Amino acid sequence: MLVPTLIGPTGIGKTSLATALARLADVEIVSADSRQIYRWLDIGTAKPTAAERAAIPYHGLDLVGPEERYSAGRFARDAEVWLAGIVARGRLPLVVGGTGFYVRALFDGLFEEPLLDLARRERLRAALARLPAAEIGRWARRLDAGFRGGGAQRAARAAEVVLLTGHALTTLQRVARAPRSAHTPWYVLLTLPRPALAQRIAARTEAMLAAGLVDEVRRLRDAGVPPGAPGFSGVGYREVVQHLDSRLGAGALPAAIALATRRYAKRQETWFRHQISDPVAQFDASRDPDALAREVLSGYRAALRNDERPTVDG
């Protein structure tokens, strides 16, 4: 089945568009957001409001506690079940989210890493940790011709896989993936000029703080959730934890969250540009959500008629 899939950086308006689409079609939404899986982390993850969730069935929200981990592989398995259920109910599944790794794991299958000798891996990791990030990157590019960057952690992983298996990570990722989904994505990529997105991020940051983001984190800390919990590793929560630990002043908190969010949005844009296969339907997110929803739905119906995913410029 061809599944409409809304992607784009944080703060760009994916939830608003999804809500507008739900007014035009009988949909259920599968959230592909690695932050919204956490229970009780509502404000800083920009979860749909109670009214939105009452109006539209959502899947993928509030799955684990803030101290738990939830992998892309687990998401892919869970999402296949949700998609099958939605289709069985005669409704249209709509995947919405900015976590590209979740989306790719769902539709393309997740790379199944070969077993590595743990003792050798730990010794190699210790050796790589002593190198500057730039040097690790040079090693990764030298050992794996397909390596395209992505930070010291990703470079170290590329290097260790080659050295421990004799095969390039990018080669293994092509040939050792889990089975692909029975569903095919029809990608809708929302775009905005970077200054406009920065304005939205700043406004959303102020709104989150006004809605009680700091109190949300404080209550969870008081309830025993440790500062290093996986749920607190996300943008916004990291900065609030620093603030509560007296490492970031209240006056500097909004700017720190907005800056971290802009940097995260830039990484998302880069990921979608290089990791999502064409064709992708691109739409200008500055437009009215209802008008945009009508055009997206028209494009999706055309794709169904043609049994393909055409490129659409909106």
Secondary structure, DSSP 8 states (H G I E B T S, - for coil): -EEEEEE--TTSSHHHHHHHHHTTS-EEEEE--TTTTBTT--TTTT---HHHHHHS-EESSS-B-TTS---HHHHHHHHHHHHHHHHHTT-EEEEE-S-HHHHHHHHH--B------HHHHHHHHHHHHTS-HHHHHHHHHHH-TT-----HHHHHHHHHHHHHHSS-HHHHHHHSB----SSEEEEEEEE--HHHHHHHHHHHHHHHHHHTHHHHHHHHHHTT--TT-GGGGSTTHHHHHHHHTTSS-GGGHHHHHHHHHHHHHHHHHHHHHHHS-S--EEEETTS-HHHHHHHHHHHHHHHHHHTS----B-
